[in-house]
Amino acid sequence: MTSTVLLVDDDVELVELVRDYLQEDGFGLVTAPDGASGLKLALSGTADIVVLDIMLPGSGGLETLRQIRATSTIPVIMLTARSDDIDRIIGLELGADDYVSKPCTPRELAARIRAILKRTGSNRVPSGTAMTAGSLTILPSQRRVERAGVPIDLTSTEFSLVELLVRKAGLPVSKAELSFEGLGRPLTRFDRSIDVHMSNIRQKLGTLADGRSLIQTVTRKGYQLVIE
């Protein structure tokens, strides 16, 4: 089954370049030149994943991302300038799944799209076996997390990271493994993506009875899910 990519970008040359490459690579593609039309398409169910330029005319990419995340968990990859660390972090905090720095090649973008679709289940049939660690329950077939029976609203990337921590509950999981298995790419130097995602997840999961987070930082080892 062909996956469809929504590319929201006003750079005509980039759009045409990406269109040709993705279509040759077997993807469907729809495009939008601004945030308003991109938002409408993102929420229409037309696409399986969104590639969103941060530097859009009008309200901008970050506001568009904010509005997408208000009602949808569709995977979103940000396109950012290579030096825009602040926008990148804000985008991840708003719920973006990952980012690709401009200038980028269509091959790099396609590889990142495939990695995210693979782990989010858009191109596979996930196992139906539920997993439990303390009060947390993972439902892979629905890509859903519950705590004490209450559903937790997670993005696709956040679900993948929590699933990995639950599988290894009580043991530290390195940032390198979290990045490779959860984001679908190797960890790079100075990359704070995992830290930002973990901060978001901690807020959503809540705390233990003693006020500690369910996810603990283990110095020089990574992150660990505490079993209640």
N, C-alpha and C positions, 0 to 999 in steps of 0.2 A: 504493500500500500504506500502510495506516494505521500510524503510529508510536505506541508505547505509552509513556507517562510513568509512572514510579513516584514518587509524592510521599510522602515520609516526614516527617510533621509532626503534632504533637498539637493544633494550633490548629484546632478544628472549623470555625469561621467561615471561616478562610482556605482550608481544604481544600474546603469547599463552593463558595466563590467561584471558586477555581482550577478545580475540576471543571467547573462550568458553562461557564466561558470556554474551556477547552481542548477540551471535547467539541464546542462550537459551532465551534471552530477546526479540527476534524477529527482531533484526537488521541484515542487511547484513554487511559484513566487507571486506574491501580490505586493504592491508598493503604495506608499503614501508620502507626499512631500512635506507634510506638516503634522503637528501634534493632534489637531482636531480630527482630521480624516484618519490618522493612524489610530487614535483612540477608538473611533467608531468601528474600524475593521478589527482591531484587537479584541473587542468585546462581542463581535458578531459571530464568533465561532468559525470564521473562515480559515484561520491559520492555526498551526500547531505550535509555533514559536515566533517571537517578535525580536527583530534586531532593530534597536532604537538608538538613533544618533542623539547625543546629549545636546549638541549645538543646533537646535531646530529654530526656525523663525517663529515668532509669536510667543506663546506661553513657554516654549522650550521643552527639552526632553525630560528633565527631572519632574516637571509638573505633569507631563503626560504619563510618566511612570507612576507617579503618585495616584493619578486617577485610574490607571489600569489596576493597580493593586487594591484600590478601594473595593473592587467587586470581582476580581479575577486572579487566578493563580497560574495563568498561562506563563510558560518560561519566557524570560526576557534577557537578552544579551544587550548590554550597552556598548555603543561605539563612542570612545572618548579620545581626546587628544592625549598624546603620550605623557604630557607633563601635568595633566589635570588630576592630581591625586585627590584633592578635596572633593571634586565632583564625583569621582569614582567611589569614594567612601560613602558620600551621601546617597549615591545611587544604590549601593549595596544595602545601606540602612533602610532605604525605601522599599527594598524587596527585589532588586534585580538579582538574577541568578548568577551572572558573571559579566565580564567585560572583555572587550578586545580593543587594543590601542590602535589609533590611526597614526600614520598610514598602515594599513594592513593589506594582505593579499587575499583574494577570494578563496584561495586554497586554505589559508589559516582560518578564515571565517567559517568555511564549510566544515572543517575538522571540528571546530568548537560546537557548531550546530549539531553535528552528528553525535558528539559526545554527550551533549545535554539531552537530546532526544532519546538516546539509548538508555541513559540512567533514569529518565523521568517516565519511561514506560510507553512513550509514544510509538516506538517501533518494536515493542515486545509484549508478550503476555506474562505479567508478573505472577509469582507464586501466590496462592491463596492462603498460605499458612500464617496465622497470626503469631506474633512474638510478644512476650511480656517480660518486663524488667521492673519490679516493684509496682508502682501505680501506673506506669506507662505501658500502653498496648500499641503495637504497630500492626496495621492492616495493609500489607503490601498490595493486595489486589485492588484496593481502593486508594492507595497511597495516602492513608489517613493515620493520624496519631491521636490517641485518646489518653487523658490522664484521669484516673478514677472514673472512667466512663464518659468524661466530658471531652468532646472533640476539640483539638487544638488546630487553629488555622495556620498552616505552614505553607511556604512556597515550595516548589518542586525541589530546589536545591536544599532547603532546610530539611525537608523530609529525608532526602538521601543521606544527609549528615547525621540526623537523629537515628535513622535506621542502622547506620554503621556503628554508632555509639551503643545502641541497644544490643546489637549482635555481640559486642565486646564489653558488655556492662560489667563494671567493677575493675576494668583494666584500662590503662592509659592508651590512647590512640594518638599517634604522632600527627603533626600538622601535615607532614608529607603524605601520609596515607590518607588523611581526610581530604586533601586537595586532589590526589590522584583518583580516589574512589568516589568522592562526593562531587567534585567539580569537573572531573574528567580530564585533568591536566596536571603536569608536574608542578610542585611548589617552586616558586622562584624567589630569589633574594628580595627582601623588602616588601613582599606581597602580603598585605594585611587582610585579604579577602576572607580567610578562614576565621580570623579574630572577629571581624565585623559580623559574619554570619552567626558565630557562636553567641555574640552579644544579643543579637535579635532573638535567637532561639531561647536563651536564658530568660529573657523578658516574657516570652510567650508561654514557657512551661511553668513559670512560677517558682516558688521556693519550697524547701523542706520545712518541717515543723519548727526547726531551730533557726530558720531564717536563711540558711545556706542555699546556694543554687544547686539544682539537680546536676548541673555540669560543672565539674571542678577543673581548674587549671593545675596541671602537674608540671612543676618546673623542669624545663629541659626535656620533657617527655611528650607534652601535648595536652589533650583533654580527656576527661574520664567521666562517665555517667555514674552517679552515686545510686546504689540500689537502696531504696527505702525499706 
